[in-house]
Amino acid sequence: MKKAMLTLVFGSAIFLAACGGGDDNGTKDNEGATAPDGEAIAMKSCVSCHGGELQGASGPALNDVGSRLSESEILDIINNGQNGMPPGIVKGEDAEAVAKWLATQK
């Protein structure tokens, strides 16, 4: 009985260890590096001004920004600010990932 219980506990531990992880908010690129998740970053960094569904609030709506602006134009606004938006709220690769994701919102 003790051997069966030990086997069950040990097997459960291995199973649970194999199922854990994956909270890096990114995706693997072709070289195996983790790329930032633009949607997750936008939902964390942009909703306070642009609304929970990016429908607009104190800032303009972003839920269709890809139909109005290109990825490079969106990145320029993220990096340099525009109107009431301050520059650099999101920086570097995170800014690029957010711009890429927002450009798909049409």
Secondary structure, DSSP 8 states (H G I E B T S, - for coil): -HHHHHHHHHHHHHHHHHH----SSEEE-TTS-EEE-HHHHHHHHTHHHH-TTSS-SSS---TTGGGTS-HHHHHHHHHH-BTTB-TTSS-HHHHHHHHHHHHT--
